[in-house]
Amino acid sequence: MGIKVKTNAARAAKNLRDLNYIITENAERVIPAAAINFAGNVAEDTPIDTGKALSGWQASKSGPVYESNPTITSPEGVKSAAKQKLGTSAKEAYVSNGVGYIGLLNHGSSQQAPAGFVRSAITRTISNLKGFRVLRKGSAADIEN
């Protein structure tokens, strides 16, 4: 008794194209969602004295932004501005801070926040992404922002 295996190359190719589309679509949705989530997390952890370090957190699709936005005065404002700039789909996203002393703050120069607050925000963002399934259609919508 033999074994017969039937393949359908055209159907297999279509299934691979469909899978590629789903992966690409989900990736382009998770990128801004993750950046928005990170922007909110890092803004919440940024020590605030004058507000300059907080207003330095900027999101962009085209590269780092090193200018502060003085109209941003709260972590919610950072997150809202990130949502506005990044939207719901992007191939890449940046969250940056060009304030000259942001590195010193991250190394613990302020008593308001522990050293490593940026890493802590990254860790929380990654935790929020753990349920993301790249192969499930629409799974990027599961990321809370």
Secondary structure, 3 states (H helix, E strand, C coil): CCCCCCCCHHHHHHHHHHHHHHHHHHHHHHHHHHHHHHHHHHHHHCCCCCCHHHHCEEEECCCCCCCCCCCCCCHHHHHHHHHHHHCCCCCCCEEEECCCCHHHHHCCCCCCCCCCHHHHHHHHHHHHHCCCCCCCCCHHHHCCC
